[in-house]
Amino acid sequence: MLPFRVAEPDKPAQDFFSSSMASPKKKLQGLVAATITPMTEHGEINFSVIGRYVDYLVEEQGVKNIFVNGTTGEGLSLSISERCRVAEEWVTEGRNKLDQIVIHVGALSLKESQELAQHAAKIGADGIAVIAPFFLKPWNKDVLINFLKEVAAAAPALPFYYYHIPALTGVKIRAEELLDGIQDKIPTFQGLKFSDTDLLDFGQCVDQNRQQQFAFLFGVDEQLLSALVMGATGAVGSTYNYLGKKTNQMLEAFERKDFSSALNHQFCIQRFINFVVKLGFGVSQTKAIMTLVSGIPMGPPRLPLQKASREFTDNAEAKLKSLDFLSFTDLKDGNLEACS
């Protein structure tokens, strides 16, 4: 049986659990959208569209969990006050609509990270996540845990998640090693967002912690099916903003043990991701695609990132239509490669 339930607009997730300090009503599971931070053409945050954004995720994509101010949300490019206000807006607009709102509070400064953690608790977030500091880096597991412990202690009532993304942080401490005995040091630890392609490391995280009620949230969207086989209990990703419905179909097929259909859905998603990766794919391009698919203006990214080119957007639109992810009325049937 699949270890999590697919989120449905009118059916909350089921699994309940508790821990020594943090006791959320339900385990974080299923799809979690790594939210984009909407901006105006002048680079200011466009708070006015977040309410529409929440409704779009829930009603159109079937995604009811979010991860705010992470990589996709340009969290490290925002000021502390901006990060606080973005978090507040998501919590306010998501009330009684979203299941769980996890706020990424990682920062290079321990004090700033603690301030953000305290703020997340104050506004009623459902959890916090922290990335490894990546300028002056922790050089071993103990040093990293000491940093994470101090942040978690600033919000002792909230579940704590480690955000593992070594390709961006340059911190190569294996997640398997980090998890060994982690709740002895961080009682509120409830899981990790694993944004790496090392399935050996991920698999050992699951295998060596089977007695724990950890959330194993995979963060490489195009490899999610492989992670499900290895025991992922959920997934955090940028494509769930606009491919959540398609990915939920894959999860449903996996849950009913229709592995052939699940594989077809994963291949379909991979066709699109593979296409845009070859064009150059990142936060800027994610914003352009989300604007295109949802109709909600996401605006440009903040410097040093550059706005996605018109050529990229046109090519991505054509690919989405060919895969039947968008209306394809302007394409001839012969151009379709729609996924069944």
Secondary structure, DSSP 8 states (H G I E B T S, - for coil): --SS---BTTB--------SS---SS---EEEEE----B-TTS-B-GGGHHHHHHHIIIII---EEEESSTTTTGGGS-HHHHHHHHHHHHHHHTTT-SEEEEE---SSHHHHHHHHHHHHHHT-SEEEEE---SS---SHHHHHHHHHHHHHTSTTS-EEEEE-HHHH-----HHHHHTTHHHH-TTEEEEEE-SS-HHHHHHHHHTTTTS--EEEE--GGGHHHHHHTT--EEEESGGGTSHHHHHHHHHHHHTT-HHHHHHHHHHHHHHHHHHHHH--SHHHHHHHHHHHH--------TTS----HHHHHHHHHHHHHTTSS--TTS-GGG-----
